[in-house]
Amino acid sequence: MKVTSEYVTSQIVFIGYTAFVSTNTHDASGPVFVADNCALDFINTEYGEGARHCECLVDDDSVVDWLKQAGLLSQAPGKAPDGLLALALEMREAGKAMVKAAKTGQRADADVVNRVLTLGNPTRELQWDGETASYQMVRRRDTTHAFGLLEPVADALVNLLTTAQLDLVRQCEGDDCTLLFHDLTKSHRRRWCSMAACGNRMKVAAFRSRQKAG
Ligand SMILES: [Zn+2]
């Protein structure tokens, strides 16, 4: 059997996203982690159109939950700081605009990202480590305020915008799906947020329309 490269790519995508398939479909609401990039996963906290629209960031606590799920927060603050949702949404809009603009060699406003980088910047401390009997540099992020909590997301955006090949940042080709991903496949032919959610749906639709035409 001749295996086309598209088939192989699809399988890689499918295998890579088993967790997503079993816990999230587009019919379920909630965060999805399909982008292969933390900054894009953050932008993807709002996705879909019409009946499939999902907004994952609805209050300060939901932002803390997302940070935990994304692995960006080992210890949750006792109480989500006020203003966390507002800052997160402002940064998400800015991030989305910057990625879109940068893909075509344009600039968009980076103010909010720079503010988070400055005000959320971890402090550094020199500490003695008794176990290794040596000094260690320890970084501390103040997670009791919104800037400290969102600093790793701003950092991820910086990494994406300064080091990633932005032509490999694309939107899922599924109808009414708006999820972005960073295509890290070898062939760079990834087309879907996940094979199970959009890939199969679109392939079935294409098959039906071919049958109709025939
Ligand atoms: Zn999709």
Residues whose N, C-alpha, C, O or C-beta is under 5 A from the ligand:
A	BS01	ZN	C172 G174 C177 L179 C193 S194 C198
